[in-house]
Amino acid sequence: MTDTETTAQADSQSSALSQLVNLFVAPSQALDYADRHPKMWWLPLGITLLFSIALGLWFMLSVDMNAWRTMMVHVLSQTHPEAVSRIAHMGRGTLLFGVVGGAIAIVILELLYALYLFLADKLFSASNQGYGRWFSFTTWTWLPISLAYIAGMIAWAFANHSTDLRLSDITSLNSLLFHFSPASHFFAATQFSVINIWVIALVTLGLQRWRGHGTGKAIGIAIAPYVVYYGIRLVTG
């Protein structure tokens, strides 16, 4: 790699760091940067995973396991009574498995959402962009979910090490408004996070800038997967 190439790469990464801030204060600039630099997908994805893992590890290392098992017995006795007998054997290793699984789930969900945008692009646009560009687009527009993990860490810091798992998801509609128990038919459907509204807004703006879609079409494309997913969770309970 030449000195010029090295300098250009360093400038690109430095600019990417500033665009992380712009995503929250000047999203149009950040999305335009993401359009020009699709290979920088690792930065927003890495930050999202970092905060997800940080919250999970903090919970795993600080929670009172005896109190946590008691709480889980109470929850599972209402939802999955057949699983109660396995709680006694759960330790911090189980929580660590959940931390890793949560990080993997984020990557899988972003890959699937990018696939959805890729297919929608083929349907609604005259010219198509490659899947890699839509994955980069997704990692940038989903970065605000990091705020949900930060909010969870703040809540956990002031919770005096409670065992309430809802503290790790305080941005959901259920935690903020409804307070349904896990046994409620509406519990799953109300796990929608208010942060997702921000994500949908960024996706809408990005579709307008990247593909020139009108506002209605952009909102429809952005919101459709959420409507389908939470609609199914509402019906199935």
N, C-alpha and C positions, 0 to 999 in steps of 0.2 A: 504494500500500500504506500503510495507517494505521500509526501508532506501535505500536498494540497487536498488529497482524499481524506487524510487523517483530520485535517482542520475542518473540512466540510462535515465530516461525521460528528466531530465534537460540537460544531455549531448547531447541527441538527438536533443533537441530544439536549444541548442547553436550551434551544428554542422549545423543545418538547416539554421540558420542565416548566417553562413559563406558560405554555399552553394548558398545562394541568390547572393552573390558576385561572386562566382565561375561560376554561370550560364552565366555571362558576360565575365569572363576572363579565365575560365577553364571549359567549358560546359560539357565535358565528365565526370569530377568528380561530377558535380552537378546532371547530369542525372543518374549516377550510384547510387548516394545517394537517389534520388527519387525512383529508382528501389528497393532499400533496405528498404525504409521507406515510403510506400504508404499512411500511415495515416497522413503524414505531408502536405497533399494537402491544408489544410486551410491557411497555411502561405503565399504561393505565391498568392492564390486566394484573401486572405484578403488584401494584399498589392495592388494588381491590383484594387480591388474595392475601396480602400482608396483613391488612386490617381484619379480615375474616379469621385468619389463623391466630392473630394476636388476641382477639376476643375469646376464641375457643380455648387457647392455652391458659389465659388468665383464669377463666372459669374452671378449667380442669385442675389447675394447681392450687386454687384457693378455696374451692367449695368444700364444705363439710360432707364427706361421703356418706356418713351414717344418716344425716338429715336428708341428703339428696335421695338416698335409696328409699327412705320413708315416704318422701314426697312422690317418687316415681311409683311406688306401690299404690298410693292413693289415686294417682292419675290413671294408671293402667287398669286398676280394678274397675274403672268406669268405662274404659274404651276397649282394652284387650286383656280381659281377665286371665286368659290362657298363658299370658306372658309373665304374670306376676311371679311365678316360681323361679324365673331366671334372674330376677333382680338381685337376689342375695349374692350371686356370683359376679356381679358387676363391680368393677373397680375403676381406677383412673385410666387404665388401659382402654376400657370401653369408651370413656370420654375422649381419649386421644384418637381412637378410631373414628369417632364422630367428627372431630376437628378435621382430620384428613379427608373424610368423606364429604364434609361440607365444602372444602376447597375444590375437590374434584367435581362436585355438583355445580359449582359456579362455572367452571370451565365448560362442562357439558352443556349447561343451559345457554351460555354465550355462543357456543358452537351451533346449537340448534336454532337460536334466534337469528344468527347470521345466515344459516341455511334458509330459514323462512324469508329473510329479506332478499337473499339471492334469487329465490324462486319468484317472489313477488316482483322483483325487478324484471325478470324475464317476461312476466305477464303484463306489466303496466308500462314498460319503457321500450322505446324503439331500439335503443342500443343497450347492451348489457355490460355490467361490470363483473369481474371475477369474484369468486367466493372469498378469496383472501382479503379483498378490499372491504367486503361486507363484514368479515370477522373483525378487521381493524376498526371499522365504523362502530360495531357493537361494543368492543372493549372501551372505546372512548365514551360512547353515550351511556354505558352502564356504570361508569366510574362513580356517579353520585351514590350508588348503593354502599360505597365505603362509609358514607355518613351514617348509615343505619348501624354499622358495626361500631363506629366511634360513639354514637349515642348509647349503644349497648354497654360499652366500656364505662362511659360516664355514669350510667344508671347503676352498674355493678359496683362502681367505686363508692357510691353513696348508699348502697343497700346493706352495708354491714354484713356482707357475705351471705345474703339470703340464698335459699335454694330455689327460688322462683324462676323457672326457665323463661318466663315471659319478659324478664328484665333484659334478656339478650335480643329481644325482638320488640322493643318498645315503640317502633314506628308503624306497627301493624294497626289496622283499623280496630281489631279486637282489643289490643292493649290500650289504645287511645280512647275508644268510644264504647264498645259493646260489652267487653269483659265476659264473653261466653266461656263456659268451662269446656275442657277437651271432649266431654261427652255430648256436647250440644251438636245438633245437626248443622248449625251455622258456623261452628268453630273454624273449620277448614277454609270456608269461603271468605271469612273475615281476616285471614292472615295476609291479605293484600296490604302492602306497605305504602304509606303516603309518599315515600321516596320514589316509588314507581311512577307517580304522576310527573315528577321531574324528569325521569328517564324517558317517558312517553313524549314529553315536550321537546327534549333534545333530539329524539329520533325524528319527530315531526319536522323540526327545524332542519335537521340534517337531510332529510328526504327532499325538502324544498330547495336546499342549496345544492345538493349533489345531483339531483335528478330533475329539478324544476317542477315537481308536483305541486298542484294546488293545495291549499290548506286542508280542505275536506278529505281529499284523497290521501294526503300525508298522514293526517290523524287516523283515518280508517286503517291504513296499513300498520301504523305504529301500535294501535290499541287492540287490534283484532286478536292476537294471541292471548292477551290478558283476559279479554271477554270470554273466549272459548275455555281457557284453563279454569278460571274462577267460576264460570258458569257450570262446568262439569263438577267442580268441587261442591258447589251449592246443591246441585241435583243429587249427587251421590252421598253427600254428607260426610 
